[in-house]
Structure formats: C-alpha cells, structure tokens
Amino acid sequence: MIKRTLYFGNPAYLSCRNNQLIVELINNQYEIDFTGLTEFDKKYSKREKLNYIVPIEDIGIVLIDHHGVVISHYLINSLLENNSAVIFCNMQHLPSGMLLNLDGNSLQSEKFREQINSSLPLKKQLWQQTVRAKILNQAEFLKRKGKNVKIMERWAKKVRSGDPDNYEAVAAQFYWKNIFPNRLDFYRSRIGPNPNNLLNYGYAVLRAITARSLVGSGLLPTLGIFHKNKYNAFCLADDIMEPYRPFVDAIVCNITNDGEEQEELTTIVKKRLLELPVADVFIDKEKSPLMIAMQKTTSSLSKCFSNKNSKINYPIFIPICHQS
C-alpha cells in the first residue's frame, strides 16, 4: 500500500482521535489540496471552522513546515507506532529534523545483531553494488536527455569492492556537468546556486523515505555500510538512497524545464517535489511507486546482513524528466 505524504505549510492544530489525524486550521485563509499526497492549502471563509480527518494507517510521512503548527503528544506517538516519519523544517523551509519509530520490526533485536556483526568484506561488496546502481541510473537519466553515456557505463563496470578508485565521484563530476545544459556554471553543493535548493529539499524527502523503510525492515539507519560520519545519525540511509537520487534529479529537471520559480521553495514547487514517493521506478521487472520500491530495497538489504541474500535489490531509472 502506498502511504500518503502530508505537508503542513500553514498554522494548524494537529491531534488524534480514534486513530485518525485531525487537522484544525487556525487562521483566516488557507489553501487545501487532498490530491494524492496532501497539502493543506484551500481557501475557506473566516467564519468557517474546517476540520480534516486522515486515517493514521494511511500516513507514511508528515512534513511540518510552519512554526505555527501545533501537534499533540498523543498524535506523535500514534504516528510513530504506525512507522510514519515526522519531519520538521527550519526557518529556511528545509528539513532540519526527523522522528522515527524505535521499534519498527518484530525481529528488531536479531536484525540489529546481524547488522552490527556484518563483515567488512560484505559491506564493501554492498557498497560496490550501490555505486554501480547509482552510476547506471545517472547514466540512464542522461541518456534519455540525449547524452552519450558510454563512458559512465564503462565506469560502472569498473567499480570494485568498496569502490577504492572512487568511481562514484568520477561519475558525479561528469553527471553534474551535463544534467543542466542551460546552466554551464552549475555545480552541486548544499549551499550552491539554484536549483541546489530544490535538490536539497528533494534529497531530504528521499532520506526520510529511506530511513522509514530501514526502520520498518528492522535496521539501524545510523550504522552505514560506507558513510561513517560520527555526527550523522542516518549513515545507512545516506548509503541506500544513493541509487535513488536520480529520481529526485529528474523531478528537479522537470521543474526547471517548466520555468517554475526557483529562488524560493514555493508551494507549487514543494508539492511537485513531494510527489517523489509515488514516482514510478522499475524494480523486480515491473513498475512500482518509489516508496514501495524502497521497502523492497531495504528488505533485501536486511537479508544480505542475515546471509540469506547477496545482492541489494535496487530500482532501474524510468525517466520522468522532459527531453532536453
């Protein structure tokens, strides 16, 4: 089942009753949109008091992007018990924190031990698979934009266990030079020029999807197979999301091609980026929403740690960006 992504960008009081999320809008005028994912933004009269109800079991991600949103402790507990990720945004409207369930799998203790005791050779092999999948998805994205990517395909084949030759970085340098042909000065950086702001937002949503799926598979998002920053609480999420990044890049490319405002994260732009969980990917020889594919990926990773499998199940890129 595809879980819903709820975005709150206006003052509201969020509570829980009968296992339902109750939304009470606070101030005068807002726009509300309940199409697919949910963005609470529909204009209503000052005299009206509108409450909206969403079943807790249908919710995958809640993104709170306004300092005027009030959320009850009971609702937070109910969301976490449902393995929903709750994301909080800062004053720049970028995700700054996330709450996850600490008990997301019935075999969690066993799976924790398997993950912690996994060998270095296994981690290196899993990282090799991850880098290859990422480079091939990047190459496929560029190919659909009319670029010659044979060199990227060769790099993917050359990736060795642990990627000691750092082909991930080599491929990234080529990739970012070609992804936005109308922006010859573009470089990828968290604090770089636009559309880096859109990429940052999309990657934060992807990170939340990944972390939620890892918890659901009984894994610790903190213990990575490659990323090891002691200040990073989501090293494994940052590892596993790598082959999924081109799906975010495609949405951002689509936004820039359509001429959407990029100086700030408008409601329209954020809504398009929040469509990521339902973006089509190809996995297990069939089309699947990205959120469902991520569950398959993290489940396969768990089997690798328990020696029941030797390969992570990653998706293949399906283009959703306009041709350049």
C-alpha positions in Angstrom: 0.0 0.0 0.0 1.3 3.5 -0.9 1.4 5.7 2.2 0.4 9.3 2.0 2.7 12.3 2.4 1.1 15.1 4.4 2.6 18.6 4.1 1.6 21.4 6.5 2.8 24.9 5.5 0.2 26.9 7.4 -0.8 27.3 11.1 -2.8 24.3 12.2 -3.6 22.2 15.3 -2.9 18.5 14.7 -4.4 16.0 17.1 -5.5 12.3 17.1 -8.9 10.7 17.8 -10.0 7.2 17.1 -6.7 6.5 15.3 -7.4 9.4 12.9 -5.3 12.5 12.4 -7.5 15.6 13.0 -6.5 18.8 11.3 -7.9 22.0 12.6 -6.8 25.1 10.6 -6.2 28.1 12.8 -6.1 31.4 10.9 -8.2 33.1 8.3 -7.4 31.8 4.8 -5.6 28.7 3.6 -5.5 26.5 0.6 -6.2 22.8 0.9 -5.3 20.1 -1.6 -6.1 16.5 -1.0 -4.9 15.1 -4.4 -2.7 12.0 -3.8 -0.3 13.4 -1.3 -1.8 16.1 0.8 -1.0 19.7 1.1 -3.3 21.7 3.3 -3.9 24.9 1.3 -7.5 25.5 0.1 -9.1 28.9 0.8 -12.0 29.0 3.2 -14.1 31.7 4.8 -13.0 33.3 8.0 -16.3 32.3 9.7 -15.9 28.6 8.8 -14.1 26.1 11.0 -12.9 23.2 8.9 -11.5 20.0 10.4 -10.0 17.4 8.1 -9.5 13.8 9.0 -6.8 11.4 7.7 -6.5 7.7 8.9 -3.2 7.2 10.7 -2.7 3.9 9.0 -2.6 5.7 5.6 0.2 8.1 6.5 3.9 7.5 5.6 5.4 10.9 6.0 4.3 14.1 7.8 6.3 17.2 6.9 5.8 20.2 9.2 6.9 23.5 7.5 5.4 26.3 9.7 6.3 27.4 13.2 2.5 27.9 13.8 1.8 24.2 13.6 0.9 22.6 17.0 1.0 18.8 17.2 -0.2 16.8 20.2 2.0 14.3 22.0 -0.6 11.6 21.5 -0.6 12.1 17.8 3.2 11.9 17.6 3.1 8.6 19.4 0.3 7.3 17.1 2.3 8.3 14.0 5.5 6.6 15.3 3.6 3.4 16.2 2.4 3.4 12.6 6.1 3.7 11.4 5.4 7.2 10.0 8.3 9.6 9.7 7.7 13.1 11.1 9.9 15.8 9.6 10.4 19.3 10.9 11.6 22.2 8.7 13.6 25.2 9.7 13.0 28.9 9.0 14.5 28.4 5.5 11.8 25.8 4.9 14.4 23.0 4.6 14.0 19.7 6.6 16.1 20.0 9.8 15.0 17.1 12.0 13.1 13.8 11.8 11.3 11.5 14.3 11.3 7.7 13.6 9.9 4.7 15.4 12.4 2.9 17.6 10.5 -0.4 17.4 9.7 -0.9 13.8 10.2 -4.7 13.3 9.2 -7.8 15.4 12.7 -9.2 14.9 14.5 -6.0 15.5 17.0 -7.3 18.2 18.0 -10.1 15.9 18.4 -7.9 12.9 20.4 -5.3 14.9 22.9 -8.0 15.8 23.2 -9.2 12.2 23.7 -5.7 11.0 26.3 -4.9 13.7 28.2 -8.1 13.2 28.3 -7.8 9.4 31.8 -8.3 8.0 33.8 -5.6 6.3 34.1 -7.6 3.0 30.3 -7.8 2.9 29.9 -4.0 3.5 32.4 -3.4 0.7 30.5 -5.7 -1.7 27.2 -3.9 -0.8 28.8 -0.5 -1.4 30.1 -1.8 -4.8 26.6 -2.7 -5.8 25.3 0.6 -4.6 27.8 2.7 -6.5 27.2 0.7 -9.7 23.4 1.1 -9.4 23.8 4.8 -8.8 26.1 5.4 -11.8 23.9 3.3 -14.1 20.8 5.2 -13.0 22.6 8.5 -13.6 23.8 7.3 -17.0 20.2 6.2 -18.0 18.9 9.6 -16.9 21.5 11.4 -19.1 20.9 9.0 -22.0 17.2 9.9 -22.0 18.3 13.5 -22.3 20.3 12.7 -25.4 23.7 12.5 -23.8 26.4 10.0 -24.7 27.0 8.0 -21.6 29.1 5.1 -22.7 32.0 6.3 -20.5 29.7 6.2 -17.5 28.6 2.7 -18.3 32.3 1.7 -18.5 33.0 3.3 -15.1 30.1 1.3 -13.6 31.6 -2.0 -14.8 35.0 -1.0 -13.3 33.7 -0.3 -9.8 35.5 -2.7 -7.4 34.6 -3.9 -3.9 34.5 -0.8 -1.7 35.0 1.5 -4.8 38.6 2.2 -3.9 39.1 4.0 -7.2 36.2 6.4 -6.2 34.3 6.0 -9.5 31.3 7.4 -7.7 33.0 10.8 -7.6 34.4 10.5 -11.1 30.9 9.7 -12.5 29.4 12.5 -10.4 31.7 15.1 -11.9 30.6 14.1 -15.4 27.0 13.8 -14.4 26.6 17.3 -12.9 28.3 18.9 -15.9 25.6 17.5 -18.2 22.4 17.4 -16.2 21.5 21.1 -16.6 22.8 22.1 -20.1 21.4 25.6 -19.8 23.4 26.3 -16.7 27.1 25.8 -17.7 28.3 27.2 -14.3 26.2 24.8 -12.2 27.9 22.8 -9.5 26.4 20.5 -6.9 26.7 21.9 -3.4 24.3 22.2 -0.5 25.0 25.9 -0.4 25.5 26.3 -4.2 23.4 28.2 -6.7 19.9 27.2 -7.7 18.5 24.7 -8.3 20.6 23.3 -5.5 17.9 24.4 -3.1 15.4 22.2 -4.9 17.8 19.2 -4.9 18.4 19.7 -1.2 14.7 19.6 -0.4 14.1 16.6 -2.6 17.0 14.7 -1.1 15.7 15.4 2.4 12.4 13.9 1.5 14.2 10.9 -0.1 16.2 10.5 3.1 13.1 10.3 5.2 11.6 7.7 2.9 14.8 5.6 3.1 15.1 6.0 6.9 11.5 5.0 7.4 11.9 1.9 5.2 15.1 0.9 7.1 13.3 1.1 10.4 10.5 -1.0 9.0 13.0 -3.6 7.9 14.4 -3.8 11.4 17.7 -2.0 10.6 19.5 0.8 12.3 19.7 3.9 10.0 22.7 5.1 11.9 25.2 2.2 11.0 26.2 2.7 7.4 28.0 0.4 5.0 30.1 3.2 3.7 29.2 6.6 5.3 30.8 6.8 8.8 30.5 10.4 10.0 30.1 10.2 13.8 27.9 13.3 13.7 25.5 11.7 11.2 22.5 9.8 12.6 21.4 8.4 9.2 24.6 7.0 7.7 22.9 3.9 6.3 20.0 5.9 4.9 22.6 8.1 3.1 24.1 4.9 1.7 21.0 3.2 0.5 19.4 6.4 -1.0 22.3 6.9 -3.5 20.8 5.0 -6.5 17.5 6.7 -5.9 19.0 10.2 -6.2 18.5 10.4 -10.0 14.7 10.2 -9.4 14.9 13.4 -7.4 17.2 15.0 -10.1 14.5 14.1 -12.7 11.8 15.9 -10.8 14.0 19.0 -10.4 15.0 18.9 -14.1 11.3 18.8 -14.9 10.6 21.8 -12.7 13.4 23.9 -14.2 12.3 23.0 -17.7 8.8 24.2 -16.9 10.2 27.5 -15.8 8.9 27.2 -12.2 10.2 29.8 -9.7 13.5 28.6 -8.1 14.6 31.4 -5.9 12.4 30.2 -3.2 10.6 27.0 -2.4 7.0 27.9 -3.4 4.0 25.8 -2.5 3.8 24.6 -6.1 7.4 23.6 -6.3 7.3 21.8 -2.9 4.2 20.0 -4.0 5.9 18.6 -7.1 8.9 17.5 -5.0 6.6 15.8 -2.5 5.3 13.6 -5.4 8.6 11.7 -5.1 7.1 8.8 -3.0 4.7 7.9 -5.9 7.2 8.4 -8.7 7.4 5.4 -11.0 10.5 3.2 -10.8 11.3 -0.2 -12.3 12.1 -2.9 -9.8 11.7 -6.7 -9.9 10.9 -6.4 -13.7 7.8 -4.3 -13.0 6.8 -0.7 -12.5 6.4 0.3 -8.9 5.9 3.5 -6.8 9.2 4.6 -5.3 8.0 4.2 -1.7 7.1 0.6 -2.4 10.4 0.0 -4.2 12.3 1.4 -1.2 10.7 -1.2 1.0 11.9 -3.9 -1.3 15.4 -2.4 -1.3 15.7 -2.3 2.5 14.1 -5.7 2.9 16.8 -7.2 0.5 19.5 -5.4 2.5 18.3 -7.0 5.7 18.5 -10.4 4.0 22.1 -9.6 3.0 23.0 -8.9 6.6 21.5 -12.3 7.6 23.3 -14.1 4.8 20.0 -15.0 3.1 20.9 -12.9 0.1 24.0 -11.5 -1.5 22.5 -8.7 -3.6 20.6 -5.5 -2.8 17.5 -5.0 -4.9 17.8 -1.6 -6.4 15.5 0.1 -9.0 16.2 0.9 -12.6 15.6 4.5 -13.7 12.4 5.4 -15.5 12.5 8.9 -17.0 10.1 11.5 -15.7 12.0 14.5 -17.0 11.4 16.3 -20.2 13.7 15.7 -23.1 16.3 18.5 -23.5 
